[in-house]
Amino acid sequence: MIKNNLSEILGRQRLKVRDVVRGTGLATNTVSGLYHDTSKRVDLDTLDKLCTFLGVNVGEILEHVEEPSQD
C-alpha cells in the first residue's frame, strides 16, 4: 500500500494547502486531493514541485508500507 505523508509534512512545517498552492503554482484541487489523500494518481511534475517547495524527497511524501495481514 502507498502511504501519502503530505498532510503530516505540511503540519510539521506549519503550512496550509493555500501556502503550497501559492508557492508551487499547482492547482488547489491537486494539492487538496493529495493533502486529503483522495488522489488516485500523481503527476511527476507535481511531485517535483512539491519536493522542491517543501525541501523533501519523493520517499518522504509517498512511501510503500506493508498492509496488515487479515488472518
Secondary structure, DSSP 8 states (H G I E B T S, - for coil): -EEE-HHHHHHHTT--HHHHHHHH---HHHHHHHHTT--S---HHHHHHHHHHHT--HHHHEEE-------
